[in-house]
Amino acid sequence: MRKLFAIACIALVWGCQPSDKVVINGNDKAWVAKYSKGDGVDSNYLVVTQQGQGCTFPFPQNGHINYLDRWAYTGNVRDAAGKKFMVLKFKIDGNAKFVPLDGANTGIHPYFEEGELLNGWWAALPYAVKPEDIINKGVQTVKIPLTPESWGNVGGQNGTTSDDTKAQFAQAVKYMGHVGLTFGCYDGGCYGHGIKIKDGGNATFTLVSVTFTN
């Protein structure tokens, strides 16, 4: 089973998604920063400080960041139920340059997935940001419609590509599990493949909040 999962992940254009429900100190709403599965690193997790509705963490000096997410339940009702927009607020402070592990340009993409399944969706352009464009420029707000034309799946298909993708997108919104951001390339289909700091430097990422509104 593990071998089949690994083969499936290799075939996916946008990289393997984390599908484990993480609980920290009994809190399944905790934010977790992690590497993609299969990277061959000693630990899948980075040190994250929970902060209000969000969190903060330093970009690793000798590694990379792929995912920052949390479990999207609020009791028995999912945060996105009946809402029209996903709104993220975040910032980067420090003195550093960034490079993607794959692709030409670094990018940070809002994303969510259905339950604990590999039915994940990434915000399409122009709803991504380049970290070098926002460092030391204060809190950035990204507001994305929860409509299929604004998102793409793990195979690089827009949500409006077919009746199947429309149905898969609707299913993922209805049964939203993990929600957050992925770090990788800005375009080209490697959204969750990772970002690292180039030639030293220091930078801290702060997620202020992820909310769903009308």
C-alpha angles and dihedrals in degrees: 000000000000090000092052090049091051092050091049091051092051089054094053113098096212099044137254118314124219107244102176121112104233120207119188118191089339092307114121089180092067118124115240128195114206150159121249113266115265097034092122095234126143095243132026093206138073126203110271128182113212109228123181109300090343141029145232135226139168117246105251117258095211103029144024143260122236109163138023111182149133138205108274102218125120101192105298095334121079117232095236098050108132094349125131103207141039111213124196128186120190144140143196123219129184144057112291147112121227135215131186121235087228131022133025103277134038119242141176115212131190111231145171137182139204114264109301093324133110093255097115130162130201126200109256123227131314089035095073128085135212110231093219088059095055106035111125091000098109131244116346121207121208117185116188127185113238089231125118097244090063096057141057130204133231091273092056094254121141114236091248095053095104144343087267094056091046090053093046091050092049090049092051093051092047094049100030115176120165117027132179141074138318127209123215136084124356094228138353100075105282098104097145101035096104146262127234136184115259121229098342127301131128132254137169125207119210123191108199098184149322113214139164121227144167 
